[in-house]
């Protein structure tokens, strides 16, 4: 066979088998909901259950052995005009610029834990970018495109799943947006 090999999609690191791996049916409801949503959309990587909770980007990065920027953190705001949740999926090493978010979706305010749980169905620390109780307005941080693979929460602080930033756009139907403080659009990003 001759010719150049076709480029392959980045491969997700293999999950280490847990000493007491529980069946999916015994995992928390949010994790099961995200697992089902990913399977229904044909996502090639099942969520991974971490042995330790990863409530912060630093904890998730450490548990996965990746850069903090590869953590696709979910930040929920409350849109003031209609009380709708606004989900910003941002790079874990960046701060979300509220003014940039507001310029795209209208004025926003902070969302407390009760609002997050009611609108998304997830607790803070486990908010996934999909499978919400009520569909939020979603913006995806352009800075995530610095990486081939990123990791997002899978409905629980112990749950994560990997994907390419372009897959995140496809799964959520959301646009890539300039939402990070001091960030400028990187060359070649949507």
N, C-alpha and C positions, 0 to 999 in steps of 0.2 A: 504494500500500500504506500502510495507516495502523496506528497502534499503536506501542508501544514495542518496540525491538529486544530480542531475547533476549540475556541476558548470555552472553559467550563465555568459554571457559576461557582462562587465561593462556597466552600463546604462548611457546615456548622461543626464546631467541636463535638465530639462524641460525648454523650452523657455518661458519667460514671455510674455503674449500677449501685443502687442504694442497698444497704445491708438488709433493710426490711421494706422493700418496695411494695407500696400499697397499690391495689388496682385502682383505676381511674374512678370507679364508682364510689370509692371510699375517700376520695379527695374532697376538699371543700367545694361548695357549689360554684363559686366564681371561677375556680380553676377548671372545673368540668365544662362550664359554659364557654370559656375561651377555647378549650380543647375542641369542643364540638364546632364552634364557629370557624376555627382554623381548618378542621377536617372538611367541613362543608364547602369551604372556598378552595380546597385543594392545596393548601399550604404544605410544602414538603417536610417541614420540621415540627414534630409534636412538641408541646411545651415540656419543659424540664422542671422537675421539682428539686429545689435546693435543700440541702440538709439544714441550712441556717436561714432565717429570714433575712431578706435584703430590702429593708425599708428605705435605705438611702442609696444614692448612686455609688458612693464609695464602697458600701457593703456589697452591692451587687457586682461591681467591677472586681473586687477582691475575690469573691466567691467563684466568679467565672474566669478569673485570670486574664481580664481584658482591660483596656484603657477606660477611664471614667467617661470619656466622650462617647464611647460605644454603647453606653446605657441610654436608651430612648426613654427618658423620664416623662411621665404624664403629669401635667399641671392643669388643674381645673380652676376656671374662673366662673363667676356668675355674671352673665350679661345683664346690665341694669335695665335695659328697655323691656325685656320680656322674661327675665329670670331663667333663661335657658343656660344650660351648661356650655362652656366653651373649653374644649380640650386642646391644649397645646402640647404636642409631643416634641420634646426638645432634647438636644444633646446634653448628656449628664455633666459636662464640664462647662456649660454655659448657663447664664442667668437669663430668664425670660424678661424681655422689656415690655412692660404692661402698656406703655404708650404705643408701641408698634402693634401689639395685639389689638388695642382699641381702634387704631387707625384702620384696621381691616374688618373688624366685626362690630364696632360701636363700643361705647363705654362699658368697662367691666369692673367688677369688684372682687374682693376676696371671697372664696367659697370655704365655708367651714366643713367639718367632718360630716355633719348630718346632711348638708346639701350634697356633698360628693356622693355619699352612700345612697341617698334618695334618687339622684339623677343617673348615676352610673351603675349602681348595684354592687359597687366595689368599695372596699375600705381604702383609705389613704395608705399608700405603700404597695398597693396591688392593683391600681387602676390600669387596665389594659387599654390599648388603642382601639379595640373593637368589642362587640358583644355587650353594649351598654343597655341598661334598663330603659332609658330614654335617649334617643339619638342626639348627641351633642353637635355643636358646630366644631369642626376639627381643623387645626392648622398643624402642618408638619415643618419642623425646623430645618431649613436648608443646610445648616451646619452638619447634620447627620450624614450628608453625602460625602463627607471627608473619609468615611469608612466603607469598606466592602460589606461588612456585616455589623448589625447593631442588635442589641438585646432589649426587649420590652417586657413589661410586667404581664403576667398571664393570670390576672384575676385574684391573686393572693400574694402576700409578701414573700412567700417561698417559691412562687411560680414565675418562670421566665420563658421566653421563646426567642429564637433568633430569626433574622430576616435581613435582606438587603434593603437599604432605604427606598429604592424604587418599589419593592414589594409592599412596603408600608404605605406608600401612596396608593397602590392598587387595592390593598385590603380595606383602606379607610375611605377611598374616594376623595381624599382631602388634597388640597394644593400644598406644594412646598412653599414656605413663606419665610421672609426675613423677620424673625421674632426674637432673636438673641440680642442682648446688650452688646453694643460695640461691634456687632457682626456685620460684615459686608458679604454680598453674594460671592461665593467662591466660583472660580471659573469652571464651567462645565456642569453646574448644578441647575436644576429646573427653576 
